[in-house]
Amino acid sequence: MQIRLGRLLCAAAVALSACASLQPEQAGQKLIGSDEGVVRSTFGTPTEVYQLAGGTRRWIYSRQPLGHEVYAADFDAAGKLSNYRQMLTENEIYQAKVGAWTKRDIEERFGKPKEPVQYYALMKREAWSYRMYKDGYQTAHFSCYFDDQGVLQQTMIIVDALGGDRRGRSR
């Protein structure tokens, strides 16, 4: 009986792990209310950790630079998972406040850039870039441009016409 129970538990752990890697957002949503240990055992060590307002914390799971996703696991002050979502969506990107957000705000939302940081001397702008899917399927780059004080001055999404899309068609 104990061997059978052990096998069942092992099979359940493997199934959860497979779901977490194939459908991380859905797997994360099922963990809402769980403590940090459960999230870490499901998704592994986060790529970055940020202390946010009100005693909350955000763990970033970045699949950059070759992937198109950045997931955020938000924990309340008690250390329980309160939200898990994909951050590189147009809805999240459009919340960036030009003239108000800083590099730190962008890092807390999308993680540190994994693509090489560019500096455009004539514009006096530093550019960070993240790979994403525009409209959920078109490969694109989300770029943030900061002035020399580190304040966000512009954002843009540029479709990568050569990158193909999730529907399996090349462009």
C-alpha positions as CSV (number, residue, x, y, z in Angstrom):
1,M,0.0,0.0,0.0
2,Q,2.8,2.4,0.9
3,I,4.7,1.7,-2.3
4,R,1.5,2.3,-4.4
5,L,0.9,5.6,-2.5
6,G,4.5,6.6,-3.1
7,R,4.2,5.9,-6.8
8,L,0.9,7.9,-7.0
9,L,2.6,10.9,-5.3
10,C,5.6,10.7,-7.6
11,A,3.3,10.6,-10.6
12,A,1.4,13.6,-9.3
13,A,4.6,15.5,-8.8
14,V,5.8,14.7,-12.4
15,A,2.4,15.8,-13.8
16,L,2.5,19.1,-11.9
17,S,6.0,19.7,-13.1
18,A,5.0,19.0,-16.7
19,C,2.1,21.4,-16.4
20,A,4.3,24.1,-14.9
21,S,6.7,24.0,-17.8
22,L,4.1,23.7,-20.6
23,Q,1.5,26.0,-19.1
24,P,3.2,28.1,-16.4
25,E,0.5,30.8,-16.1
26,Q,-2.3,28.2,-15.6
27,A,-0.1,26.2,-13.1
28,G,0.8,29.4,-11.2
29,Q,-2.9,30.4,-11.0
30,K,-3.7,27.1,-9.4
31,L,-1.0,27.8,-6.7
32,I,-2.7,31.1,-5.5
33,G,-2.6,31.0,-1.7
34,S,0.4,28.7,-1.5
35,D,3.6,29.6,0.3
36,E,6.9,30.5,-1.3
37,G,8.3,26.9,-0.8
38,V,5.5,25.4,-3.0
39,V,6.1,28.0,-5.7
40,R,9.9,27.4,-5.6
41,S,9.4,23.6,-5.8
42,T,7.1,24.0,-8.8
43,F,9.0,26.7,-10.8
44,G,12.5,26.6,-9.4
45,T,14.6,29.5,-8.3
46,P,13.4,32.9,-9.6
47,T,15.8,34.8,-11.8
48,E,15.2,38.0,-9.8
49,V,13.4,39.0,-6.5
50,Y,12.0,42.4,-5.7
51,Q,10.7,43.9,-2.5
52,L,7.6,45.9,-3.3
53,A,5.4,48.3,-1.4
54,G,3.4,47.1,1.6
55,G,5.7,44.2,2.4
56,T,4.9,42.3,-0.8
57,R,7.5,40.6,-2.9
58,R,7.8,39.7,-6.6
59,W,9.7,36.8,-8.0
60,I,10.5,37.1,-11.7
61,Y,10.9,34.0,-13.8
62,S,12.4,35.3,-17.1
63,R,12.7,33.2,-20.2
64,Q,14.6,36.0,-21.9
65,P,16.7,36.5,-24.1
66,L,15.6,33.7,-26.4
67,G,12.2,33.1,-24.9
68,H,9.2,35.5,-25.2
69,E,7.9,35.4,-21.6
70,V,8.6,36.9,-18.2
71,Y,6.4,35.6,-15.4
72,A,5.8,37.3,-12.1
73,A,4.9,35.5,-8.9
74,D,3.6,38.1,-6.4
75,F,3.5,37.2,-2.7
76,D,1.6,39.1,0.0
77,A,3.2,40.2,3.3
78,A,2.5,36.8,4.8
79,G,4.5,35.0,2.1
80,K,1.4,33.6,0.2
81,L,1.2,33.7,-3.5
82,S,-1.4,36.3,-4.5
83,N,-0.9,36.5,-8.3
84,Y,1.0,34.7,-11.0
85,R,1.0,36.1,-14.6
86,Q,2.9,36.7,-17.8
87,M,4.2,40.2,-17.8
88,L,5.2,40.7,-21.4
89,T,1.7,41.4,-22.6
90,E,0.4,44.5,-24.2
91,N,-1.9,45.1,-21.3
92,E,1.0,45.1,-18.8
93,I,3.3,47.1,-21.2
94,Y,0.7,49.9,-21.7
95,Q,0.7,50.5,-18.0
96,A,4.2,52.0,-18.2
97,K,4.1,55.7,-17.4
98,V,6.4,57.7,-19.6
99,G,8.0,60.6,-17.7
100,A,7.3,58.9,-14.3
101,W,8.7,55.3,-14.3
102,T,12.3,54.7,-13.8
103,K,14.6,51.8,-14.7
104,R,13.7,50.3,-11.3
105,D,10.0,50.3,-12.2
106,I,10.6,48.6,-15.5
107,E,12.9,46.0,-13.8
108,E,10.2,45.3,-11.1
109,R,7.6,44.7,-13.9
110,F,9.6,42.9,-16.6
111,G,12.9,42.0,-15.0
112,K,16.4,43.1,-16.0
113,P,17.0,43.2,-19.7
114,K,18.8,40.1,-21.0
115,E,19.3,41.5,-24.5
116,P,22.4,43.8,-24.8
117,V,21.6,47.4,-23.6
118,Q,22.0,50.0,-26.3
119,Y,22.9,53.7,-26.0
120,Y,21.9,56.1,-28.7
121,A,24.2,59.2,-28.2
122,L,22.3,61.5,-30.5
123,M,19.0,60.9,-28.7
124,K,20.8,60.6,-25.3
125,R,18.7,57.5,-24.7
126,E,19.5,54.1,-23.2
127,A,17.4,51.3,-24.7
128,W,16.3,48.1,-23.2
129,S,14.6,45.4,-25.2
130,Y,12.5,42.3,-24.4
131,R,11.3,39.7,-26.8
132,M,7.5,39.1,-26.7
133,Y,4.5,38.1,-28.7
134,K,2.3,40.9,-30.0
135,D,-1.4,40.1,-30.1
136,G,-0.5,36.8,-28.5
137,Y,1.2,35.3,-31.5
138,Q,3.4,37.7,-33.5
139,T,7.1,37.8,-32.5
140,A,8.1,41.3,-31.5
141,H,10.4,43.4,-29.4
142,F,9.2,45.7,-26.6
143,S,11.7,48.5,-26.2
144,C,12.0,51.0,-23.3
145,Y,14.0,54.3,-23.8
146,F,15.5,56.1,-20.7
147,D,17.0,59.5,-20.4
148,D,20.4,60.1,-18.7
149,Q,18.6,60.3,-15.3
150,G,17.1,56.9,-15.8
151,V,13.5,58.1,-16.4
152,L,11.4,56.3,-19.0
153,Q,10.9,58.6,-22.1
154,Q,9.4,56.2,-24.7
155,T,8.2,52.7,-25.2
156,M,7.5,50.9,-28.4
157,I,6.6,47.4,-29.7
158,I,8.2,46.5,-33.0
159,V,6.9,43.4,-34.8
160,D,9.7,41.1,-35.9
161,A,8.6,40.2,-39.5
162,L,11.3,37.5,-39.8
163,G,10.6,35.8,-36.5
164,G,7.5,33.9,-37.6
165,D,4.6,33.5,-35.2
166,R,3.0,31.0,-32.9
167,R,0.7,29.7,-35.7
168,G,3.7,28.0,-37.3
169,R,3.9,30.2,-40.4
170,S,7.1,32.0,-41.2
171,R,6.9,35.5,-42.5
